[in-house]
Amino acid sequence: MQDHPYISLVDTHSKGIIAMAFRKKHIIIRIIIISLTIVTIYIAGNLLGERDGEEQDTVKNSRKLTVDVKPIQPAELCSTDARIDFDKNREVYGRYLPLSASSPDYVVYEYSIRNQVYYYRKKEKNNKHKKHPRYFFAANLHNNEEILPQFMQELLRVFEFLGFENVYMSIYENGSTDKTKEMLESFSARLEEYKVQHRLNMENSKRPENSHRIEYLANVRNKALEPYYEFSERKRQRRMFSGDRSMEFDKIIFINDIMFCRNDILELILQSNNNQADITCPMDLDYYDETDSSGNKIPIKTFRDTWVARDIKGDAFRKNIKDLTTDSESNKRAEKGLPFQVQCCWNGVVVLNPKPFDNPFDLRFRRSVLNTTECAASECSLFCNDYWRLGFDRVMVVPTVQVPYNTREFKYLERDYVNKLHVDIDKKIEFVEGPKQVLCHPLVKNNTQNPDGPIKWGEYLVDYSNL
């Protein structure tokens, strides 16, 4: 057999090179295939994240790691002598430092505009696998001109402490007739200044005339969480393609129109972490005037959200702060300023484990299931019941965090900054099984503001949607 005419022209050394090339051609092909696969995954990840900003998201994906600005000052009612002493007492021994964006115990997220994924930047050699938690804040607001200056200022202080790059803020407002809308637009500008990702959704719609209050409120709460639901779906898809976890949030903090200071929110987050809780609430307050023997009016503090809050025996909270629940152990812990277990709470603000909102649970706020025996309770009560039913049953109240709903009552709180001294963070809750039934005061009719049905006990672990 004759040599190939071309091969015959090359010397022995060249023959060896060509033979080696033929032997390794399958390796080159494999490398090309792998490279194409990587490029495909990269493009898919970009396409899925292309709309991460959304038109309504005021801040696009151009966040920087830090913002060179002066420290944000406390709101006026959070900088009184009594409040400063109260907060100093809370902060003793660096109580909140583990939550701080400057803490060396974590690394922080660094955002890459080019490929829309997060990388971890180490701050300490021994913290290779740690990262700062991410927080999704949500709020529903309506005609809240009075409380908004403090509300916005103290939220910014919370974001500053946690790290502007570690938070997302979603606000749904509708139907306000005061200055709420323009104040929120100003707040949005400040969030943009600090490069906080956020969405401000303002509408002129009001509650329909012939509607059920709880169905309406459930929809309003879901609108505040819309960005989270969108993140949750895109997160699931992106992880399938690239393993990217940039859209994951460690906590949801849902805030009503309450008066608070920065450390109130930090304390709730800290206690939520410490007890690995699924739902963590403060105590929300009402005041009424009592006349003394001299005719002077004395404001008396009472618990507010008795319609929703249920103790670990399933019974309603009482108005009397000193005799709050039907469970003696809970009352003892409350008196000592220690968190205690409950069946349900909301109380103005909640720190939530977000997992029930994600696949496969996809939980949403709702009204009771019609044409069943499910009690027509508050959307917050049903929300607690759904958490329990799905196995997220670590629910607790932090009694040292107390929040009213207007400036007058917030000023009354100064009398109560008695400083429960150093509430031991190590005295964790020993969670027990929940009650078999809970007390319910239903709201049945449309166009009704307050509960209108008979009080009754009922099961809460049943999935009524499948009946």
N, C-alpha and C positions, 0 to 999 in steps of 0.2 A: 504493500500500500504506500502510495506516495504521500509525502507531507503536504499539508494544505499550502497552496502557493504563497499565502501571506506569511504563515508561520515559518515557512522555510527561509524567509528572508531575515528572520530575527535570530539573534544569537541565543545560546543556552540560557544566559541570565534573564533575557527578556521572556523566554518560554516559562521560566519559573514564576515571574511576576504575573503573567497572564493566567497561569494555572491557579495561582493563589486568588486572583480576582474572581475567577469562576467559582472556586470553592466557597468564597465568602459572599457571593451575591445574595444568598438567602438571608444573611445577617443584615445586609443593607436594606433589603425589602422589609424586613421586620422593623427596623429602625424607622423607616418611612411611615409604616402603618401606625406605629406608636405615636410618632410626631403628629400625624393627621388626627389621631384620636384626641390627643391633648388639645390641639387647636380647636377641634369641634366642641369639646367640653368648655373651653375658654369662651368661645363665641356664644354658646348656649347660656352660660352663666351671665354674660353681659346682656344678652337679649332679655333674660328673665328679670334682670335688675334694672333694665333701662328706664323704667318708670318709677324707680324708688322714690324720687322726689315728689311725683304727682303735681298737677297744676295747683292744687290747694296748699301744698306744702311750701311755706314761705321760704324756708332755707333749703337750698339744693345741696347736692353732695359735694360741697367744697369746704367742709369743716376743717379747721385746723385743730391741732392737738391741744393748744393752750391759747388763751386770749390775754393779751397784755393790758390789763385794766386795773383800776383801783378797786380795793375790796368794797363790796356792796354793804352799805350801812343799814342797820336795822330800821324797821318802821317805827314811828313815834311811840306807839303803845308797847313795842317790844324793846324799848330802850329806856324805860323808867328804872329808877333805882331798885324797886322791888323785883322787877322782872330780871334785871341784870344779875342781882344776887341769886335769884332762883336758878337762872341758867348756869351761873358759875358753879353752884352747888351740883347741878346735874353733870357738868363737864369734868368734875374732879376725877383724877387718875386717868385722864385721857379717854373718857367713856366712849366718845364718838369717833376717835381717831381711826379705827378700822374701816369706817365708812368714807373717810376723807380721800379725795382724789390725789392728795399728796402723800398718802400712806405708802411706805416702802413695802408693805405686805403684798402688794399687787403690781402687775404691769398694767399699762393702759392701752386702749385701742388707738391705733394709728390708721387713718383712712387713706386709701389710695384712690384718687379720682380715676386713674387710667383703667383699672380693671374692677372697680367697684367692690372690692372686698377689704376686709380688715386684716391687718397683721398685728401681731403682738410685739411690742417693743419692751425688752427687759429693762427693769430698773435696778434689779439686784440679781446677782448670779444664782442665788439659791431659790429664786422665784420663777423659774423657767416656765412652769405650767400654770401660773396663777394669772388672773386677769381681773380687772374691775368689773363689778356687776353693772348691768344696764337696767335703767328704770323707765317705765312707760307711765307718764302722768296723764290723767284724764279728768275733765271737769265739765259739769253742766252749769250754765249760768243764765240767769234771767232777772232783770231789774236789780242788779247788785251794786249799784253806784256807791252805796255807803261803805261796803266792806272791801271793795276792789283795791284801793290804794295799799292797804296792808296785805291783802291776799297776794297781789302781784309782787310787791317788794319782798315778802318773806319767801315766796316761791323761788325768786331769783337767788336768794341766799341759800336755799336748799340746793338748787342746781349748782351754784358756785362750790358748795362743799362737796357734793357728790362728783363734780366734774361736768362742765357744760357738755363735753363730748360724750358723756355717758347717759344722757337723758333725752327723752322725746316728750313733747307736750302737745296734747290734743284737747281743744276746747270746742264745745258745741254750745252756741247761744242762739236763742230764738225769741222773737216777740218782745224784746225789751223796749220800753217807752221812755226810759231815763237816759243817762249818758253811758250806759254799759257798753254799747257798741263802739263808740269812739274811744273809750278807755281801753278796750281790748285791742283796738287797732294800734294804740300807742304801746301797749304791752307787746304786741307782735313785733313792732319795730325794735324794742329792746331785746327781745329774744334773738332777732336777727343780728343785732349788734354783738351779742355774746355767742353767736353762731350755734344757737340751740335749734336742733331740728324740731319743727312743730307744724301743726295745722290748726288754723283758726277758721271754723265753719260757722258763719253767722247767717241766720235766716229771719225773715219777717213772719213766718208762719206761727200760728197759735194753736192751742188745743182745739180740735174740732168740737162743734157744739154738741153733737150727739155721739159721745165717745165714752169709753171706760177709762177712768183715771189711770189704772195700773197698766193697761195696755199702752196708753200714751206714754207714761213715764218709762216703761221698758224700752220703747222705741227711741226715746230721747237718750237713754243711757247707751243703747247700742250705737247711736250716731256718734257719741263721744269716743267710742271704742272702734269706730270704723277703720282708722289707720292701723290699729293693732290687728284686726281681722285680715286686712290686706297683707300686712307683714307676715302674718301667720301662714297664709296660703303661699305667698312667694317664697317664704323661708322653706316650706316643705318641698317646693319644686326645686329650689336652688341646691338644697342639700342632696337631692337625688343626683344632680349633675356634677357638683363640684365639692360637696362637703362644706360649703361656706356656711358659717354660723353667725354672720354679722347681723342678722335681723332678729336674733334671739334676745328676749328681755328676761331678766331674772325676777323682777317684781312689777306688778301693776299697782299704782297708787291712784285711787279714784277719790276725788275731793268734791264735796258739796260746797255750798256757799257759806263757809264757816270762817271764824276769826281764829288765827293761829299764829305762832311764831316758829321760826326755823327749827328749833330743837324739839318741838312737838312732833314734827314729821320724822326727824332723825331718831327720836326715841321709839316711835312705832316701827320703823325699819329695823332698828337694832333689836328690839324685842321679838320681832318676827323672825329675824335670823337666829337669835339665841334659842328660841323655842321651836324652830323649824315649823312655824305655823303656816296654815293655808289661808286663814282670814284673821287679820289683826285690826282691832278698832280702839279708839279712845273712849271717853265718856263725853257725850254732848249734853249741854246744859240748858235749862230754863231757869228764870228767876221770877218769883212773885213777891209782892210787898206785904209784909206783916207789920201791923201797928203795935208799938210797945205801949207800956203804961203811961208814958209821957205824950203819946200821940205821934211819936216819930215813926216814919216808915222805914222798916229794915228789910233790905232785899234778902230773900231766902233762896238758896241754891237748891235746885231739884234736877233729877235726871229727866231727859227729854224724850228719847225715842222708845217709849214703852210699847208702841205698836209693833215694832220689829224685833227688839232685843228679847232673847229668850235665854234663861239660865240653863245650866247643864241638866236640870230636871225637866226642861221643856216649858217651864212656866214663864210668865211675863215679868220683866223687870219692874220694880216699884219706883215711884217718884222719889221716895225717901233715900237720900244718898247713904245714910247710916244703916239702913236696912234694905239693901238694894235687891237681893235675890232670896229665893226660898231655900237656897243651899248654904248651910252654915259655914262650910269650908271656904266657899267663894267669898262670903262676907268677911271672913277673917283675913284672907289674902288681900281683899280690897282695902280693908282698914289699915293694913301694913304697907299699902302702896305696891303690892305685888300683882303681876298679871294673873288672871284666873280664867279657867275654861268656861265656855258657854256653848249653847247650841247655835245661836245666831246673834249677829250684831251688824250694824252699819255705823250708826252714831256719828255721822258727819264726814267721815273719811275712813277708808279701808286700805290696808296693804295686803295684796293678794298674791298667792301663788298663781302664775298665769297658765299653768299646764291645762286646766279644764277648758280653756278657751281654744286650745290647739287640737289638731287632729290626734287621736280619733274621736275626742269628746265633742269638740266644736260647740261648747256651751254658749248660750246667749241669754240675755235678760228676757223675761217673758211674763205674761199674765197666767193665771191658772187655766188648766185645760177644761174647756167647756164640756158640759154634759157628762161630767164625772163627779166623784165625791171629793175631789181635791178642793181644799179650802181656798177661797178667793182672797188670798193674802197679798201683802205688798210684794212688789217685784224683788225687793231686797230679801224678804223672808223666803220666797221661792228660790232665789239665788242661793241662799244658805242651804236649803233643803237639797238642791241639786248638787252642791259641793259634797254634802254628806253621802248622797246616793252614789256618787262616783268614787267615793273612797277618800275624798279630801276633807277630813273631819277634824283637823286641828284648828279650832276656832277659839279666839281668846280676846279679852278686853284688857287694856292697859289703863288702870284707874288714875295714874299720875298724869296722864295726858287728858286735859279737860278743855273742851272747845265750845264756846257759845256762837251765836249767829248775828250779833250786832255789837257795835262799839260800846254802848252803854253797859251791856252785860259783861263784855270783856274787861272793862274797867273794874267791875265788881270782883273779878278773879284775883285782883291784887291782894285782897284780904286773905286769900287762900294760898298765897305763895309761902306757905309755912315751911316749905322745904322738908319733905318727908325724909330728910337726911339722905343717906346713901342707900338707895334701894339696891339690894344685892343682885347683880346681874346673874349670879350663879344659881339663884333659887328658881330653877326652871319649873314649869308646870309638868306634873305627872298626868298625862292625858288618860282619860277613862272612856269607856263606851258611852255613847249618847243615850238619850231617853228613847223609849219606844214610841211615844207620842209627843206632840207639841200643842200648846194652846194657840188657838187661832181666833181672831176677830175679823171676819170677812167683810170685804167691800164688794157688794154684789151688783148694785144697780149702776147704770150709766149716769153720767152727769152728777155724780156724787163725789164729794170731797173727802168725807170721813167714813170710817167703817159703819155699816148699816145692818149687818146680819148678826145672828145670835152667836155668842162666844161658845166655842166648842173645842174639844180635844180631837186630834186626828193623827193618822200616820203620815210620815213625811219621807220615808225611804222608798215609797212606791213610785214606779215610773208610770205616771198616769197617761202619758202620751201613747203608751202601748196597750191601753185597756180598750 
